[in-house]
Amino acid sequence: MRVMERTFREQLFFLVLCLSVLKGDSRYIENNEISKDELFSFFNSELKREIPEELMYRRPLRCLDMVAVEGQFTFTAERPQLSCAAFFMAEPNEVISVEYDNVDIDCKAGDFITVFDGWVMKGEKFPSSQDHLLPLYERYVDYCDSGSVRRSVRSSQNVAMVFFRIHNAGSSFTLTFRKHINPFPCNVISQSPEGSYTMVIPQQHRNCSFSIIYPVEIDVSEFTLGHFNNFPKRSMPACAESGDFVQLLGGNGIDTSKLLPITDLCISFTGPTHMKIGCDNTVVRMVSSGRFVSRVSFSYRLLDSQELQTIKLNNVEDFCFNN
C-alpha cells in the first residue's frame, strides 16, 4: 500500500487484519502477515514525544505493538493470547536493549517470551542471514530458556522484536526498553521517508544495509572504497568480484537477500547520482572485504503519487509493482 495518509477505515481494517492473521502454533510466529505500511501506522505524536531522563515512561503493552520511546511496558493477559508480537525501533545510530522485569508466566504450560535480534515480517527477516554477524539460532533469546541467567538482551542494530504467548488470564510481564549509542551502525531501518545518511564500515569484513520502507528518490553524493579512484564512476561488470561495492536494491519485502538489484557501484566518486525507486523497500547495501574503510553518503525523499504513476507506466522500472 502506497497511500501515506492513513484513514480511519484503513486503520480499522489493519486491526481486523492483524487479529485474523496472527494465528498458528509457530513458536516464533515468523509467518505473520504484517505489512510495512500498516506497521508504521502505529507511529504517532504520543509515541514520539520526548520524555525527560529522570522520568520513566510507562504504558501497557498491546498484543500487537510498535514501540519507539524508551520506557517500561507491561502486558497483562485478560484472556489467552497465543500469537503476539511487539516491534521495537530506535534511531539509526542506536541499538536496543530489552530487559525482563516482573515476569509471571507459566513456561511449563507453553508460555514464552522471545526476543529476536531484528524484525520478522511475513517470514522474512531483517537483517538477512547474509548480513547479520550471528547465526540465526543465536538471534532468538527465550526467557524460559535463559531468563534466570540472561535478563537483558541487546540488539545488533536499531530494530528488535519480542514474540510472546500467554495461556492464562492474569499472567503478566514487564519489559524495559532502552536505547544505546552505536558508534558504527550497520543494518538500519529508517523511521522516516526522507533524510540523509552516511554509512561507514571501518575495515571490517561484513555487509551493512540501510533500509527505507517507502518508495523514494535517492541521491548518492559520495562513495569511497579506497581503490579504483582513477576510473569513471559508472558500475564495472565485475563489481562483486572486487569484494568491496555498494548495491542499490528494491522490492516489497524486508529480506535484502530476496530484493532485486537495481545497480552496483564499486568505483569511488564524489558527485550526485540520482535514482527514483518505486518499491515498498529501497535499500543501500554495502559489502566490505575489510581491506578498506568503506564509506557511502546519500539522501532520500518520498516519491509523490504522480512520480509513482510515471514509474509504474515505465516498462523498464515497474518491476516493484509486478513483483
N, C-alpha and C positions, 0 to 999 in steps of 0.2 A: 504494500500500500504506500503510495507516494504522496498522499494528501497530508500536509504537515499540520493543518489546523484540525484538532480533534473535535468532533461534535458529540453531543450527549448520546445520540443514538449509537455512534461508533464505540464510545466508551462502554455503554451498556452491553453492546454486542461482544466487546472484548471480555467483560466479566463473565458473561454466559459461556463464551468460548473456553475461557480458562477453566471454569468449573467442569466443563464436559470433556476437555482433552487431557487434563492432568489426572489420568487414571492408569491403572495397571499395577502389577506387582513387582516391577523392576526396583531393585534396592536403591539405585541411584537415579531413577526416573529420568533417564537420558533422552528418551524419545518423546519429549514434550513437544507441543505444537505452538509454543510461544514465539511470536514473530518479533522482529526487532523494533518496528514502528510501534507496535502495541506495547512492548515492554517499556519504551521510552516515554509513553504517555503517563507513566507513574511520576515522572519528574514534575514538580510544581514549586511555587514560591515557598511553600511551607517546608518542603524537604531541603531546599537550597539555602535557607536563611542561615545567617551566621550565628553561632552560639558562643557566648563568652567562655573562655577556657575554664574559669572557676566553676561553671555550672555544667552538669551532666544532662544532656538532652535524653529524655525518656519517653517512650511511647510503646503501645502494643505492637507486636509483630503479626502481620497477616499471613495466612496460609500461602498466598502468592504475593510477594512484596518486592519492592525496589528501595534500597537504602543508599543514600548518598551523603548523609551527615553523620558525624561521629556521635556515639551515644550508646545507651542501653536499650535493648529491645526484647520485650518479654512476650512469649507465646504461651497462652493458656488454652487448652483444648476444651471447647464446650461440648464436643461430640468427637467420635473417631475422625481423625484427619490422616489419610493414608498416603497422600501424594502432594506434598508441599515443597515449595522452593522459594528462597529469598536471594535476590541478586544484590551484591554489594559493589559499589563503584567509588573510586577516588579520582583525584586529578592525575594527569599523565605522568607527573614526576613524583608520584607517591605509590606506596604499596599498602596493603591492608593487613591488619591483624584482627582475628576473631577469637574472643575468649569465652569459654563456657562458664556460666555462673548459675548457681541455684538450680541445678538440673534435677528434676523429679520425673523421670520416665522409667518405663519397665523394659529394659533391654531383653530380658528373658522372654517377654511376651511378643517380641518383634519390633519394639520401638527402636528408632535410631535417629541420630543427628550426625550428618556427614558434611564436612567442609570440603569443597572442591577448589583446587588452585586454578581458577579460570572460570569460564562460563560454558554451559551446555545448553544448546537450543536445537530442537528437532534432531537430536542425536549427534549434532556437530559440536566440536569443542574449539574454544579459543583460549589460549594459543593452541595451534595444532601440535600433534606429537612431534612433527619435524622441527618446530620452533621452540619447544619447551625443553629446558635442561633436564628435567626429571622424567623418569619413565612414568607411564600413565598410572600405574597402580600406586605410586608414591604421591600422586596428586590428590588422592582421596584420603582423608583423615576422619575416621569414625570414632565418635565419642565412646560408644560401647566397647570398642576395641582398645582405646588408648586414653580414655577420659581421666583415669587416676594418675596417669603419667604425663600426658600432654594436654594441658587445659587451654593452651593458646596456640593458634595456627596462624602463620604469616604467609601471605601470597607472594608470588614472584613478579606480579605486575599489578596494574591499577584496578583489576576486577577479580572477584571471587564470588562463590555462591555457597549456600547451605541447603542441602536436601534434608527433610525430616519427615518422620512418620510417627504418629501418636495414636494408640488404640483406645486409651481410656480417657473419658471426660474427667477434667480436673488435673490431669498431668500438665506439667509446665516446665519451661526453662527460660533462662535469660542469656542473651548474647551481648557482649560488649564489643563494639566496632570502633576501631581506631585507625588513623592514617599515619604513615611514616614516610619521611622524605627518602626518595630513591635517587642517588647521585647519577646513575647511568640507567635511565629507564629503557626497558626492552619489552616489546609486545604491549601495546596500548590500545584501548578502545576510547575514542573521543566522545566526550559528553555533548559536544557542540557541533552543529553543521557548518561552522566557519571558524577559522583561526589560522595560526601559523605554528610551525614546529620544526625543531632541529633534532635529528636522530644521530647519535654518536655511538659507535662501538669501539672501545679503546683496546685494540689489539687482542681481541678475544675471538676464538673460533666458535661463532654462533650465528643464529639468524634472528632478526628482530622485525616486527611488523607494527605499523601504525594503521589502525582500522577506523574508517569513517563510515558509520552506518547510515549514510544518506547518499543520494546522487549529487555529485559535486563537480565543480571545475577545480582542477588542481594545477598549481604553478610550482614547478621545481626550479628554485632560484640558484642553488649551489649544490655541487656534488663533488666530493673529494675522496679519492681512494688511494692516493699516493703513487699511482702508476698510470701509464697511458696519457700523461699530461700533454704530449705534443700532438695528439690525434684530434680530429674533429669530434664534436660532441654526440654525433649520431651513434646509434647502437651498433655493436660489432656482431658478426654472425655467431661467434663462439663465446658469448658473454659468460655462460655457465661454466665453461672450461677455465675461465680466468680465476675462479674461486672467490672473486670479490665483485659484486654487482648489486644493482638495485632493480627491483621489479615493480611495475605498476600492475595491480591485479583488480579484477572486477567480478562481481557475481551477486547471488542472492542468499548466500549462507555466510556463516562466520568462520568456517574452517578454511584457512588460507591455502591448504594443500589441494582443495577442491575448487578454488576460484580459477577463472580464466586469465591467462597472461595477456596484458594489453601491450606492454613494451618492456624491454630490458635496457638498462643503461650500465655500461661498465667503463666509461671514459670520463675522467674528471672534467668539469667545466664550471664556469660562472656565467650566469645569464638565464633569463626566464625560459622555461619550456612549458607551454600551456596545453592542457588536455581536458575535455569535458567527458565525464564518465557517468552514464545514466543508470548505474546499478544501485541496488539497495546497499551494497557494501563496496567501498573503494579502499584499497589497501596499498600502502607504500611499504614494501618489504625489502630489507637489506640483508644480503648474505655476505658474511665475512670469513675469510680464511684465517684471520688472526695475525696476518703479517703486517697489517697497516692499521692506522687509526682511521676508520671509515666514518664519513660524515655526509648527511644529506639534509638540506633545508628546503621547506616547501610551505605554501599557504593554500587554503582551500575555502570555498564558499558554496552555499547551497544553490543548486540549479532551480530556476523558476519553472513554472508549468509550460511556458512557451518553449523554453530551451529543451525540456524533456520531450515535448511533442516533436520538435525538429529532429532530435536524436532518434526517436522511435521511428520516424519516417525514413531515416538514413539506413539503407540496407547493409552498409558496412559496419555500423556501430550499434545495431539494435540487438546484439546477442543477449544482453541482460534482460530484455523484455521477453525474449523467446526461451530463456533458459529455465 
